[in-house]
Amino acid sequence: MPFHKQGTVPNHQMIQKVDMQTAAFPTTQRTSSDWIALIFVAVLGAIQVYFFDITFHGPDQIRDVEIARRLIHHQEWPLNGPPLFGERFNLPPGFYYLLALPLLVRDTEAAIFITFGALFALSVWYLLRVIQAHLGSRCALAYAVLAFPIFASFYTHSAWNPALVMTLSNVVLGLFIRLAHQRRHDGLLLPLAAFLLVQIHPSAAPLLLGLGAYALLNYQILLNRKTLASLLLVAGLTWVWISMSGVISKLLSSAPASAGISPGNGWLTNLLDVAKWRDVFLMPYSAIESIQPTINGLGALAGFQLALTGVGVLLGIVFAARERTIRWMLTTTVLWFIVSMAFLSQGAFWHLDVVHPWLAVLAASGLARASERTRLSTRRFNAVAATSLALIVVAHLTLYTQFEKKGKYDLLLASLFFPKLEPLDYKIPGYTFKHLHAMRDSLTSRGICQDQVIGLDPMVMGNAVNRTLNAPCTSRATTGQASQNLYFISGEQDALLFDFTQGLQPLTTVGSSGMYAVKNTGALLNGKAENNVLSHKKMDYMTFLPARLEDGLTVTLPPASDTILRVALRCGRDYPIGQQTHWTVQGAEYKKPLVAIHTRYLGSNYYDLEWTLTMPAGQTQGATVSSTLGPLDCDVSAIARPLQMH
């Protein structure tokens, strides 16, 4: 009987013998460690599929899904993939063809999310089986603890090209382990999988150095017919893409780089940037800490998983000398870090997804071998691993349920890049797909036109998704008839800072946002009967320029005893517009001081302002609120209501 069923504590030789026998002679018989790993991988995969629409959805994803739909419905075959480097370079189009496959079954984003989530879970299961067969059950169980990074797993089922990076990297690593451990030479699938991975995102390219070095030092691989056929196919497809896509001429063009691309440092300066190395290694934790407001306990769980990975990697390096496969994994990983850190003067969280499986397996091997050296029994090792996995499951459930409840969290931009960006207070609005579409459905089901929607929240949301999900305005007549009511949308914290929603009951709630119906009082923006002033010119494919207000902003209010005016602005630069001294009020007096909030999202400055004004009794003319800063580059969304109208 296996030693863990006999009730005895095995010695180090027994543990090592059992584990290495499992690695050298894979069988269909599963150990207790195998079952624990398999169960938790299935649970974590099921969480991704169950919360399929709780994932980030922004301009990149919307653009890519639209390209995939045009491929299916209009046979528009893309020759290039997603743009890079300020749209001066495009990836090959493999991602768009993969993205289109789920749409052939059902033409909904849900089909993509479920398919990609299931593929990620299956890729983890595949790599788990390879590890069980070649590196042992303990190593596989330790890998299961690290296989689903908390933050990155949140978007592995999104319609974004980095969503498939970890999935394909798992496959590439599994094929490489089989090739190296069994000393095989028939690398048919590995070049094809690596070719597809590099198409998904160029962050995978440095992995080719380690894989290429292995092939050169084991040259029989390059002489194998299957390998040669695979490499020739890759070369042929690459030549076809280069000749048809025009990528060479685009790279050689004299067109200036995007304004968002700054010149980088020298490769040695990049490589020796200590702050960048620190931010890279802390990224799995920093990404979770970037979520605002903080989700209680999630940072501690992310720190726990990162600590396990860090300790395991150090142990893996120590024990790598004894195992040929681990040595090559370590070499490939080190080469990836050297090239990536030297090339990238500024990197982002998604650049690390491709190397995560390699670090996870390296860490798992270190933890497994250390447990053998310390003579930790299988039962105790399983108990520690199962407890750790339970904590990881709790972390994933916490992240998904909180995002589902609120619909949107802000992400601190600085913490998602290495080295950290300055200034530190810029944010990314992180909306889930479910929240975005629930909000749009809530508007369209009531026949509400986007022109009737007011507030900072819908302004931020609209620009976060490139205004592609705005509620349609069918005709001028319909809009005019419906505009008797306006609809103010705000978050749950709004009432703590502002008075506008006091005494109002929300018409409906979506996530943590409430929608309030308010009668249109006829306020004017710069003399025009409109409540939203937006520019329709774009800076790039995902950013609208703000409107140009040559004479600043003047809001004309109808006569009322007490009035609350709420104005949201999205500006191209930082104005002192939140200061009361930069506004003049005529025909009314301040009942309360101006309340103002300034928030920075991506490259824009957002301001939320509220005036509480009182007008003399019997006044027949309205009041005006005017800025004194001269011309403004700002979008505007404004609404007013008398205080007695509850």
N, C-alpha and C positions, 0 to 999 in steps of 0.2 A: 504493500500500500504506500502511496505518497506520504512523505514524512509529516505533512501538516494534518493528515487524518489520523496519525498514530498518537497524537497528543504529546510527542517528544519535541524538544528543541533541537534542531539540526545544527551541526557544526558548519564552519565556513566551507569546507570541501564539499559537503553534501549539497548546500545551497547552490554553489557554483556549478556542480555537476548537473543538477536537475535543470537549472536555468540554461546552461549551455547545450544540454541535450535537446531541450525544446527549440533552441535556436538552430541547431545543426540538422535536426531531423523533424521538420514540421509534420504534424499529424492532425487528424480531424478531432482528436480528443482535446477538450478545452480544460484549462485549469481554473481554479477559483479566481485568480488574478485576471484571466481572460474574460470571464463572465462579468466581473465588476466593471472592467474597462468598456466592454461592449454595451452594458446596460446604460452606463452614464453617457456614452457617446450617443446612444439612441435617444436618451432624454434630452440632451442638449440640442441635438438635431431636430427633435420634435418641437422644442421651444421656438426655434427659428421658423419652422414651417407654420406653427400655430399663430405666431405673431408676424405673419408674412408682410402685412401692410404697416407694421411699426418699424419703419426704416427711413433714412434720410431721402428726401426727394427735392431736387433743385434744378437749376437751369441745365446743367450737364446731362442729368438723367432724362429730363423732358426732351431735350434736343436729340439724344441718342435713340429714345423710343420712337420719336417721330421719323427718324431716318430708317429705322427698322420697319416701321409701318409702310413707308413709301416703297421699301424694297418688296414687301409682300403684295400690296394692293396696286402699285403702279409699275412694278418691275424696274424700279430705279436702282441699278446695281452700284453700290458705293465702291469707289476705287481707293478711298482713303478712310482711315479710322479717325478717332478723336484727335483734335488739334493739341499741339504742345508748343511750349516756348513762345508764348504770345502769338499763336496761330501761324508761326513761320514754318512749322513742320507738322506733318500728320503721321500717325501710326498706320501700318497696314490695316485693311478693313476687316480682319478676322472677327473682331469683337462684334461688329454689326450683324454679321451672319449668324453668330451664336445667339445674339440678342433676338433675332427674328424667329428662331426655331420655336420657342414657346408660344409665340404669337400665331404660329400656324395651327396650333391646337385650339387656342382660345385667344381672341384678340383683346386681351385686357392686361394691364400692368400686373394684376394678381398672378397671372400665369407665369410671368417672368420671375416675380419674387419667390413663388413656391418652387419653381424649377431650380433657380440658383441656390436657394436655401437647401433644397434636397441634395443638389450636387455637392455643395460644400460638406454636408454631413457624410455623404458617400465617400468623398475624397479622404476625409479623416478616417473613416472606417477602413478604406483601402490601405492607407499608410499604417494604420494600427495593425492590420493583418500581416503586412510585410515586416513590421518590427517584431511582432510575435514570432514569426517564422525564422527570422535571421538574427535578432538581437535579444530575444528572450521575453518571457511574459512580464517580468518585473519592469523592464524597460518600456514595454507597451503600456502598462498600467500608469507608469509615471508620465508617459507622453499624453495619455488621455487627460490628465490633470491640466496640462499646458496647451492642449490642442485648440481650445476655443478661447482666444484672448477676449476679454470682456468688451472693450470698446470696438475693436475691429470686427468682431462677429456681428455687431449691430448693423453693418452695411454689407456683409458678404451675400445678402440676398436682395440687394438693391439693383436698380437698372443702371449701374455705374461701372465703368471698366475695371477699377480696382476691386470691385466685388468678386471678380473671378481670379484675382491674382493668387490668393492663398489656396484656392481650390486647385488650380493647375500646378502651383508649386508643390502641394502635397503629392500630386501624381508624379511630377518630375523627380521628387526626392525618393518616392517609393520605387520607381524604375531604376534610379541610380543605386539605391541600396541593394536591390536584387542583382544588378550587374556587377557591383564591386564585391559583394559578399560571396557570390557563387563563382566569381572570376569568369564570367561569361563574356563572349565576344560579339554576340548577335544583338547589337543595340538598334533594333528596328524602331521601336516605339519612342525611345528616349529623345532622339533628335526631333521627331515630329511634335512631341509634347513640349519640348523646350522652345521650338519655333513658334508654336501657338502661344506659349506663355509670354514670349518677348513681344508678340503682336498685341497682347492685352495691355501691357505696360512696359516701357523701356527700363524700369527699375530692375527687371529680371536680367538684363544684358550682362552685368558683371558676373552672374552665375556661370556664364559660358566659359569664363577663364578657367575656373576649376574643372568643369566638365571637359573642356578641351585639353587641359594639362593631363587629366587622367587618360584620355584617349591617346594622346601622344606617347605617354610612358607605357601604355599598354597597346602598342600599335597594331596588334592583331585585330583589335576592334575595327580599325579603319580599313583593314583588308577583308573584313567579312562582307559577304555579298548583301546581306540584309541591311547592314549599316550603310554600305555604299549606296544602295537603292534609296534608303531614307534620306541620306544627305543630298543625293542628286535631286530628289523630289523637292526638298527644301530650297536648294539653289535655284531650281527651275521656277518655282512659285515666286521666289524673291525677285528673280530677273523679270518675270512677267509684270509684277507689281511696279517695279522701278520704271520699266519702259512705258507703262500705261498711265501711271499716276501723275507724272510730271514732278515727282518729289525732288529730283536733282536740280531742275531749273528753279524750283521754289527756294531751295537752300542757297543757290548761287545768286538769287535776285538781290538787288541792292535795296529792297524795301526795308525801312527801319524797323527795328524790333518794337514790340508793344511797349507802351509806357510802363506797364507793370513789370517789365523785365529789366533789372539793373545789372550792370556789368559785374562779373564775379571776380573773386580774388584769384591769386595764383594757386596752383594745385597743392604746393607745399604748405602755403598759408592755410588753405582749407583743411588739409590733413592734420595739421598741428593745432587746430582750433580746439582747445580744451573744453570751452563752453559748449561747443557743438557736440562733442563726444558725450559730455554729461547729459545734455538734453536728449540725445538719441537713446541712451540707455534708460532714461527715466520716462520715455514717451508713453509706454503702456499705462503708467500711473498718471502722467501729466494730462493725457487725453481725458481721463475720467475726471480729474480735478478741474478741467476746463469747463465742465458742465455747470451752468449757473441757472437758477440757484442750486446749491449743493444738494445732492441726493445722499441722505444720511447713511453712513456705513459703506457706501460703494467705494469710496477712496481707500478704506482700510482693506477691503477685499481685493481691490486691484493691486494694492501694495503687497499683499500676501502672495498673489500669483506672480508678481514681478520678482519678489524675493526668492521664491522657489526657482524661478528661471535663472536668476543670477547665480545663486549658489550652485545649481545644477550645472550651469555652463562652466563655472570654475572647476568643479569636480570632473566634468567631462574632459576638459583640457588636461587635467592631471592623469586621467586613465586612458587618454586617447592613444598613447604610445603602444598599448597592448592590443589594440584592435584596428586592423587595417581599414575597415569601412568607416569607423569613427574618425580616423586620421584624415581620410579624404573628405569627409563632411566638414571637418574643422578647417582644412585647407581651403575648401571652396567658400566657406563662410568668411574666413579671414580675408580672402581676396575680394569678396564682394564688398566688405566694409572698407577696405583700402581704396578701391576704385570709386565707390559711391561717395565716400567722404571727401576724396580729393576732387572729384568732378563737381559735386554739388556745393556751391557756396551757401545755398539755402535749400533745405529739404523739408518735407512735410510728413505727417503721420502715415500716409498711405504708401510712402516709399519703403517702409519697413515691413510691409505685409509679405513681400516675396521671401524674405529671409526668416520670417517667424517660424515656419515649420522646421527649418534647419537648426535654429537655436533651440526649439522645443525638443527635438530628438537628441541633440547634443546634450541638453540639460537632463533629459530623461535617462540617457545612458550613464551620466555622472551620478545621478541619484540612485539608480539601480545598482551600479557597481559599488558605490559607497555603502549601501545597505548590506551587500554581500560581505564586504570587508569588515563591517562591524558586527557581522553575524546576527543580523536582525531576522527574526523568523518570518516566514511567509505570512502567517496569520497577522502578525503585528504590522508588517509592511502593507498588507491589504487594508487593515483598519485605518492606518494613517492616510493612505491614498483615498479610501472611500470618504473619510471625513473631509479631506481637501476637496474632493470632487463635489461633495454636498455643498460646501461653501461656494464653489464656482457656480453651481446651479442656482443657489440663492442670489448670487450677484447678477446673473443673467435675468432671472425673474424680476428682480428689483428694477433693473434698468428698463426692461420692456414694459412692466406695469406702470412705472412712473411716467414714461414717455406716452403711454397710451392714455393715462389719466389727464395729463396736462396738454398733450398735443405738440408742445413746443418748449424746448429749453434753449437758452443761449449757450454758445461755446466760445470761450475766450480764444481769440485768434492767436495770440502770442504763444500759448501753451501747445498749439498743434503744429508748430514748426521748430526746426532745429537749424541754427541756434534760434532762441526765442526772438520773436519780432518785437519791434518797438513802434509806436507806444503800446503799452500793455492793456489799454482799456477798450480796444476794438473787439467786436464780437461778431460771430456768425449766427444768424437765426436758424436754429435746427428744428425745422418742421418735419413731422412725420407725414408720409403719404396719406394715411388714414385721416389725419386732422385736416390737411389741405382739401381733400375731396369732400369731407363731411361739411366743411365750411361752405364750399362752393354749392353743394347740393342743398344746404339749408337756405341759401339765397335764391337759387334758381327755382326751388320748389314753391317759394312764396312769390315768384315773379319779380324779385328785387333786382334792379339793374345796378351794375357796379358804380354808376354815377351817384347813386343814392347812399352808398356805403362810405361812412366817414370815420376818421380816427387814425391814430398812429399805428395801431395793430394791423388793420388791413393795408396800410401804406407799406409797412415793413414786409408783410406777407406777399403783397403783390410784387415787390421788387425782388424778393427772395426767390421767386419762381418765374421771373422775367415777364410777369403779368399774363402768363399763358393760361392761368386758371381764373381769370376775372369773369364775374357773372355777365352774360351777354346783355347788351342793350339793343333790342330788336329794331325799334324804330323811334323816331322823334316823338311821334304821337303817344306811343306807349309810355315812353320815358316821361313826357310832360304830365300825363294822367297819374302816373304812379308817384311822381315827385312831391305829392302832397305830404308824404312821409319821408323822413330820412332815417337811416339806421346806423346808430353809433355802436362800434364794436370795441370792447376793451377787455383787458385781462383781470384776473381775480384780485390783483394788488391795486387796481386803479382807485377804488373807493378809499384806500388808506391815505392817498396823497391828494386826490382831487374831489371836488364836490359835484361834478356834472351828473353822475348817476344816482345821487342821493334822492330817495323818494321814487325812483323808477324801478319797475320790475322788468327783468329781462324777458324779451319775447321768446328767446331760446338760448341754450348754452351749447357750445361745442368745445369739448375739452375744458380748459380753464377759462375760456373766453365767453363773455356774455354779449348778446345782441339786444340793443334797446331801440324801440321805435319812438321817434320824436317828430312832432309836427314841424314841417318846414316853415320857419318864420319869415323867410324871404330875405335873409341876409345876403349882402352882395360882396363879392371879392373883386377889388379894383373896378367897381362900377358894373360888374356883370353878374347876372343871376345864375351863379354856379357855386358849387360847394367844393369842387376839386379842380385844381389847376395842375396839369401834368405835362411834361414834355414827351414827345413821341420820337425824339432823336436818340440814337444809341451811340454809346462810347465804344462798345464792343458787343459781341454776340450775347453777352449775359448782363449788360449794364446799360440802363437808360440814363441819358444826361438829365440833370434837373432842369426845370423850366426857368426861363430868363424873365425876371420881373424888373424891367427897366426903371420903373418908378417906385420900386419897393412894394410893400404890401399895405393895402388899406381895406379894412373890413367895415362895412356899413351895416349898422344894426337898426331894426325897427324900434319905435318907441315902446318902452315897457318900464315898469317901475324898477324891477330888479332883474338883471339878465346875467346869465353865465355864458361866456364865449369860450369855446375850446378850439384851438388851432394846432394842427400837426404839420411839421415841415420836414422835408428831406433836402438837405443843402449840400452843395458840392464842396464847401469848405466850412471851417469853423467860424461862425459869427457870434458876437456877444449878444445874440438875439434873445436870450433868456433873461436879460437884465431889464428891469422895469424902466430904467432911465433911457432906454433906446426905443421906447414907444410913447406916442402921444395919444391921449384920449380927449375927445371933444364931445360935448353934449352929455357927458356922464362923469361920475366920480367913482374912484375905487372904493368898493365896500370891503374888499380884502386885498392884500398885496398879491401881485402876480405870482402864480405858482408855475415853476418851469422845471423840466427834466431834460437833460442832454444825454443822448446815447449815441455811441458810434457803432454802426454796423458796416462791416467790410470797409469800403472807401467812402462812405457817406456819413454825414452828421444829421441825426434825427433830433428834433426838438418837439416836446409836448408842452403846450402853454395853456393856461386857464386864467381868464379874467372874471372876476365877480364884480359887476358894476351896478350902480344905482342911478336912475335918472330922476330929475325933478317931477313932481306930480303935475299932471296936465300937459306935459311936454308933447307937442304934436310932431316934432321932427326927431329923427333918429340920432344915434350917436355914431362916431367913427373911432376906430382904433387903427393907428398908422405907425409903421416902422420909420425910423429916422436914420437908417444906415445906408440910404441910397439904393442903387441897384442890387438885387439879390438873385442868386442862382439857386432857387429852391422850388420844389414841388410843394403844394399847399392842399390841406384838407381841413375844412372849417365847418363848425356847426354852432348854433346858438339856441338857447331856450329861456323863456321867462321862468323865474324861480317858482311862481305859483302854479305852473303847469306840471302836475305830478301824474 
